[in-house]
Amino acid sequence: MTRGAFFDYAEIFGHSGEMQEEEDVKIESEDSEADLKADKKITKMRGEIEQLRKEKQEYLDGWQRAKADYVNALKRFEGERKGASHAGLLRAIEAFLPAFDALERAGRHGELSKGFQAIVKQLEAAFKELGVAAIGEVGEKFDPAFHEALGQDAVEKAEKDGEVTAVLEKGWRIGENVIRPAKVRVGKH
């Protein structure tokens, strides 16, 4: 082969075999720099993802706390509403009791017309509908939670000791809540 027809690329451009190795190293170092940059970018992105996960969890926790607070507030408001309703009912009943007692006393003495006797029965029915019950019957055991002792009466039998001997004024309750204790006399042996 003659040299004229074919060119020796290395001779023309002044490249030698050694130079080729340096270029390979340079390419490899460029690849490793790109890998390092990519690794750094991946590491940075992983950090950002972890930060976003933490933020997401904080928001979720906050939302769950807010929801629990809301549910608790609803329960508290409902309880307060029922309590206020119950307190209002108690005040209203307490306001009616003196008039009811007066009508009842007049009825026991025969001083009420049939019309007023009907009113007493209507009030008793309304109290029953509201869950209001009378407290204090002769013969029941004295209970300081439901009775107020205003005096004692001598009794002959020991088993009558501590029993209600007379009801001076009825007491009233709603469930276990005493509106007014019964005013009674108690037997003493």
Buried (B, 14 or more C-beta within 10 A) or exposed (E): EEEEEEEEEEEEEEEEEEEEEEEEEEEEEEEEEEEEEEEEEEEEEEEEEEEEEEEEEEEEEEEEEEEEEEEEEEEEEEEEEEEEEEEEBBEEBEEBBEEBBEBBEBBEEEEBEEEEEEBBEEBBEEBEEEEBEBBBEEEBEBEEEBBBBEEEEEBEEEEBEBBBBBBEBBBBBBEEEBBBBBBBBBBBE
